[in-house]
Amino acid sequence: MIPIISPGSQFGFLGISYITFRALDIVFCLRDKVIAAPGTIDLFGFLFFFPTISAGPIDRYRRFATDWRRKRTRAEFLIDLDGAVHRFFRGLFYKFIVAELIKEHWLERAASSGSFPALLSYMYAYSFYLFFDFAGYSAFAIALSYLFGVHTPENFDRPFLARNIRDFWNRWHITLSFWFRDHVYMRFLYAAMRGKWFAHKEAAPILGYFLAFGLMGLWHGIEPHYIIYGLYQATLLSGFHIFSNWNKVHRFWRDGLVSNALAIFVTFQFVCFGLLIFSGRIGAHPLPHYLAEIERVDCNEISGWAWDNYKPKA
């Protein structure tokens, strides 16, 4: 979709990516002949559904259309209202309490130092902040959707408890990762298998990961850290794919209480490092935590003011 306002304006860019995902979902479904051509009202209702237009979650037309056309009974409305209230207060707690506390008391302080321990601290702070901020917003969007009778899919499912990187992408930004899985990865894999593009059976899945997550990185932006982030995730998924197939034969890694806890811990470290790459903080200068202005200077006196973000009342 091309911005109809000036390309540099925030309003012009609002929701463009998510509208594109919805539009492509319809195009793919029409091509696969799994839906009939939608009517004008259904089409615009799906493309421009305002609770999720700016930052998702990304719904699918077949699922959305069922809710969109359904007439609710009073009992169903009350159930939806209950779901909306629960998600709304979860969003308040996540975004305006937990995320803000992390930002004020952990994230900004870690970003103001250039040392390695501070960067490590920033990695964990940013990971938790990004989750609670984005999950909070998603909860708001889903809550508002429920008021209109549209059960927009959940976008997060305890992602930091994932036992491997594939499990993580089944829990983190679920609607986006499933969109790329279904419309990029699986289509590439199917075409490669049908056309016998590669002699080695593992080549298609691995190249599919790099295609899907390379595009995901570019979708976030053309800055190098986004592209590296996509390639990093593709590398992790490819490595896990190879290990998983090898482990089916050799049974090196077995499920158990200790092994599962270790798997969660290791996966969490890889995930947080990926989000550190995503943040663009690696190699960046420390962020200033103060503001100051010199109002007067002469041979006898310097006057002005200084404000320290860590001591806002001083």
C-alpha positions as CSV (number, residue, x, y, z in Angstrom):
1,M,0.0,0.0,0.0
2,I,1.3,3.5,-0.9
3,P,0.8,6.3,1.6
4,I,-1.9,8.7,0.4
5,I,-0.4,11.5,2.5
6,S,3.1,12.8,2.3
7,P,5.5,9.8,2.6
8,G,7.4,11.3,5.5
9,S,4.3,11.9,7.7
10,Q,3.4,9.5,10.5
11,F,-0.3,9.7,9.5
12,G,0.5,8.6,6.0
13,F,2.4,5.5,7.2
14,L,-0.2,4.6,9.9
15,G,-1.3,1.0,9.4
16,I,0.2,0.6,6.0
17,S,2.1,-2.6,6.8
18,Y,-0.8,-4.3,8.5
19,I,-3.2,-3.3,5.7
20,T,-0.8,-4.9,3.3
21,F,-0.7,-8.1,5.2
22,R,-4.5,-8.3,5.2
23,A,-4.7,-7.5,1.5
24,L,-2.2,-10.2,0.7
25,D,-4.0,-12.7,2.8
26,I,-7.1,-12.1,0.7
27,V,-5.1,-12.4,-2.5
28,F,-3.5,-15.7,-1.5
29,C,-6.8,-17.1,-0.3
30,L,-8.5,-16.1,-3.6
31,R,-5.6,-17.7,-5.5
32,D,-5.9,-20.9,-3.5
33,K,-9.7,-20.8,-4.1
34,V,-10.5,-21.2,-0.4
35,I,-12.7,-18.1,-0.2
36,A,-15.1,-16.3,-2.6
37,A,-14.5,-12.8,-3.6
38,P,-15.5,-10.6,-0.6
39,G,-18.2,-7.9,-0.9
40,T,-17.2,-4.3,-0.6
41,I,-18.4,-3.9,3.0
42,D,-16.6,-7.1,4.1
43,L,-13.5,-6.1,2.2
44,F,-13.2,-2.6,3.7
45,G,-14.3,-3.9,7.1
46,F,-11.4,-6.4,7.1
47,L,-8.8,-4.1,5.7
48,F,-9.6,-1.0,7.8
49,F,-10.8,-2.6,11.1
50,F,-9.7,0.3,13.3
51,P,-8.8,-1.5,16.6
52,T,-6.0,-3.4,14.9
53,I,-5.1,-1.1,12.0
54,S,-1.9,0.5,13.4
55,A,-0.1,-2.3,15.1
56,G,-2.0,-5.6,14.8
57,P,-2.6,-8.3,15.7
58,I,-2.9,-9.5,12.1
59,D,-6.2,-11.3,11.5
60,R,-7.1,-13.6,8.6
61,Y,-10.0,-13.0,6.4
62,R,-11.6,-16.4,6.7
63,R,-11.6,-16.1,10.5
64,F,-12.5,-12.4,10.6
65,A,-15.5,-12.8,8.1
66,T,-17.2,-15.4,10.3
67,D,-17.2,-13.0,13.3
68,W,-17.9,-9.9,11.2
69,R,-21.2,-11.4,9.8
70,R,-22.3,-13.2,13.0
71,K,-25.2,-11.7,14.9
72,R,-24.7,-11.9,18.6
73,T,-27.2,-12.9,21.2
74,R,-27.4,-10.9,24.4
75,A,-25.6,-13.8,26.2
76,E,-22.8,-13.8,23.6
77,F,-22.4,-10.0,23.9
78,L,-22.0,-10.3,27.7
79,I,-19.4,-13.0,27.2
80,D,-17.5,-10.8,24.8
81,L,-17.8,-7.9,27.2
82,D,-16.3,-9.9,30.0
83,G,-13.4,-10.9,27.7
84,A,-12.9,-7.3,26.6
85,V,-12.8,-6.1,30.3
86,H,-10.3,-8.7,31.3
87,R,-8.0,-7.9,28.3
88,F,-8.4,-4.1,28.8
89,F,-7.2,-4.3,32.4
90,R,-4.4,-6.7,31.5
91,G,-3.3,-4.1,28.9
92,L,-3.4,-1.3,31.5
93,F,-1.3,-3.4,33.9
94,Y,1.2,-4.5,31.2
95,K,1.7,-1.2,29.3
96,F,1.2,1.5,31.8
97,I,2.5,-0.1,35.0
98,V,5.0,-2.9,34.3
99,A,6.4,-1.5,31.0
100,E,6.7,2.0,32.4
101,L,8.4,0.9,35.6
102,I,10.9,-1.2,33.6
103,K,11.6,1.8,31.3
104,E,12.0,4.4,34.1
105,H,13.9,2.3,36.7
106,W,15.9,-0.2,34.5
107,L,15.9,0.4,30.8
108,E,16.9,4.1,30.7
109,R,19.6,3.7,33.3
110,A,21.1,0.8,31.5
111,A,21.1,2.8,28.3
112,S,23.0,5.7,29.8
113,S,26.2,3.6,30.3
114,G,28.5,2.2,27.7
115,S,30.0,-0.6,29.8
116,F,29.5,-4.3,28.9
117,P,27.6,-5.0,32.2
118,A,25.2,-2.1,31.4
119,L,24.7,-3.5,27.8
120,L,23.9,-6.9,29.3
121,S,21.5,-5.3,31.7
122,Y,19.9,-3.4,28.8
123,M,19.5,-6.6,26.9
124,Y,17.2,-8.1,29.6
125,A,15.5,-4.8,30.3
126,Y,14.7,-4.2,26.7
127,S,13.4,-7.8,26.2
128,F,11.0,-7.5,29.1
129,Y,10.0,-3.9,28.2
130,L,9.2,-4.8,24.6
131,F,7.1,-7.8,25.7
132,F,5.0,-5.9,28.3
133,D,4.7,-2.8,26.1
134,F,3.6,-4.7,22.9
135,A,1.6,-7.3,24.7
136,G,-0.2,-4.5,26.6
137,Y,-1.1,-2.7,23.4
138,S,-2.2,-6.0,21.8
139,A,-4.5,-6.6,24.7
140,F,-6.1,-3.2,24.2
141,A,-6.6,-3.9,20.5
142,I,-8.1,-7.3,21.2
143,A,-10.4,-5.9,23.9
144,L,-11.8,-3.3,21.6
145,S,-12.3,-5.9,18.9
146,Y,-14.3,-8.1,21.3
147,L,-16.7,-5.2,21.8
148,F,-17.5,-5.3,18.1
149,G,-17.9,-9.1,18.2
150,V,-14.6,-9.8,16.4
151,H,-12.4,-12.3,18.3
152,T,-9.0,-11.0,17.1
153,P,-6.4,-13.7,17.8
154,E,-4.1,-13.5,20.8
155,N,-0.6,-12.2,19.9
156,F,1.5,-13.6,22.9
157,D,1.5,-16.8,24.9
158,R,4.2,-16.7,27.6
159,P,7.0,-16.4,25.1
160,F,9.8,-16.4,27.6
161,L,8.8,-19.9,28.7
162,A,9.6,-21.3,25.2
163,R,11.8,-24.4,25.2
164,N,13.3,-23.8,21.8
165,I,13.4,-21.1,19.2
166,R,10.6,-22.7,17.1
167,D,8.4,-22.8,20.2
168,F,9.3,-19.1,20.9
169,W,7.9,-18.1,17.4
170,N,4.7,-20.0,18.2
171,R,4.3,-17.8,21.3
172,W,5.8,-14.3,20.2
173,H,3.9,-12.0,17.9
174,I,2.0,-15.1,17.0
175,T,-0.1,-13.5,14.2
176,L,2.9,-12.1,12.4
177,S,5.0,-15.3,12.7
178,F,2.1,-17.5,11.5
179,W,1.4,-15.1,8.6
180,F,5.0,-15.5,7.4
181,R,4.9,-19.2,8.1
182,D,1.8,-19.8,6.1
183,H,2.2,-17.3,3.2
184,V,6.0,-17.3,2.8
185,Y,7.7,-20.3,4.3
186,M,5.1,-23.0,3.5
187,R,4.5,-21.7,0.0
188,F,8.2,-21.6,-0.7
189,L,8.7,-25.1,0.8
190,Y,5.8,-26.5,-1.2
191,A,7.0,-25.0,-4.5
192,A,10.6,-26.2,-3.8
193,M,9.4,-29.8,-3.1
194,R,7.0,-29.9,-6.0
195,G,9.6,-28.5,-8.4
196,K,12.5,-30.5,-7.0
197,W,14.6,-27.4,-6.8
198,F,17.2,-28.9,-4.4
199,A,19.0,-32.2,-4.3
200,H,19.4,-32.1,-0.5
201,K,16.2,-32.5,1.4
202,E,17.3,-30.0,4.1
203,A,18.1,-27.2,1.7
204,A,14.5,-26.1,1.1
205,P,13.5,-25.7,4.8
206,I,16.7,-23.8,5.7
207,L,16.4,-21.5,2.7
208,G,12.7,-21.0,3.6
209,Y,13.7,-19.8,7.0
210,F,16.1,-17.3,5.6
211,L,13.6,-16.1,3.1
212,A,10.8,-15.7,5.6
213,F,12.8,-14.1,8.4
214,G,14.9,-12.0,5.9
215,L,11.6,-10.5,4.7
216,M,10.5,-10.1,8.3
217,G,13.6,-8.2,9.1
218,L,13.2,-6.0,6.0
219,W,9.5,-5.4,7.0
220,H,10.6,-3.8,10.2
221,G,13.0,-1.5,8.4
222,I,16.0,-1.3,6.1
223,E,18.4,-0.4,8.9
224,P,21.2,-3.0,9.2
225,H,20.2,-4.2,12.7
226,Y,16.7,-5.2,11.5
227,I,18.2,-7.2,8.6
228,I,20.8,-8.8,10.9
229,Y,18.0,-9.6,13.4
230,G,16.1,-11.5,10.7
231,L,19.2,-13.4,9.6
232,Y,20.0,-14.2,13.2
233,Q,16.5,-15.7,13.8
234,A,16.8,-17.7,10.5
235,T,20.1,-19.1,11.7
236,L,18.7,-20.1,15.0
237,L,15.7,-21.8,13.4
238,S,17.9,-23.6,10.8
239,G,20.2,-24.8,13.6
240,F,17.3,-26.1,15.6
241,H,15.8,-27.7,12.5
242,I,19.0,-29.7,11.9
243,F,19.5,-30.6,15.6
244,S,15.8,-31.7,15.9
245,N,16.1,-34.0,13.0
246,W,19.4,-35.4,14.3
247,N,18.0,-35.8,17.8
248,K,15.1,-37.9,16.4
249,V,17.7,-40.6,15.5
250,H,20.2,-40.3,18.2
251,R,17.9,-39.3,21.1
252,F,20.6,-37.1,22.7
253,W,18.2,-34.6,24.2
254,R,15.2,-36.1,26.2
255,D,12.3,-34.3,27.9
256,G,12.5,-34.0,31.6
257,L,12.1,-31.5,34.4
258,V,15.8,-30.5,34.5
259,S,16.3,-30.7,30.7
260,N,13.2,-28.6,30.1
261,A,14.3,-25.9,32.6
262,L,17.7,-25.8,31.0
263,A,16.1,-25.5,27.5
264,I,14.0,-22.6,28.7
265,F,17.0,-20.9,30.2
266,V,19.2,-21.3,27.1
267,T,16.4,-20.3,24.7
268,F,15.7,-17.2,26.8
269,Q,19.4,-16.1,26.4
270,F,19.3,-16.5,22.6
271,V,15.9,-14.7,22.4
272,C,17.1,-11.7,24.5
273,F,20.3,-11.4,22.5
274,G,18.2,-11.3,19.3
275,L,16.0,-8.6,20.8
276,L,19.2,-6.7,21.7
277,I,20.2,-6.8,18.0
278,F,16.7,-5.7,17.1
279,S,17.0,-2.7,19.5
280,G,19.9,-1.3,17.6
281,R,21.7,-0.7,20.9
282,I,24.9,-2.7,20.1
283,G,27.6,-0.2,19.2
284,A,25.4,2.8,20.0
285,H,26.6,5.7,22.2
286,P,25.1,5.8,25.8
287,L,21.9,7.8,26.0
288,P,22.2,11.1,28.0
289,H,20.1,11.0,31.2
290,Y,20.2,14.8,31.8
291,L,19.2,18.1,30.3
292,A,21.0,21.4,30.9
293,E,21.0,25.0,29.7
294,I,23.5,27.8,30.4
295,E,21.5,31.0,30.7
296,R,24.3,33.5,31.6
297,V,28.1,33.5,31.5
298,D,30.5,36.3,32.5
299,C,33.9,36.6,34.2
300,N,32.3,36.2,37.6
301,E,29.3,33.9,37.2
302,I,27.8,31.0,35.3
303,S,24.1,30.5,35.8
304,G,21.5,28.1,34.3
305,W,19.8,24.9,35.2
306,A,20.4,21.1,35.0
307,W,17.9,18.3,35.3
308,D,18.8,14.7,36.0
309,N,16.4,12.1,34.9
310,Y,17.4,9.9,37.8
311,K,16.6,12.7,40.2
312,P,13.6,14.4,38.6
313,K,12.6,16.4,41.8
314,A,16.1,17.8,42.4
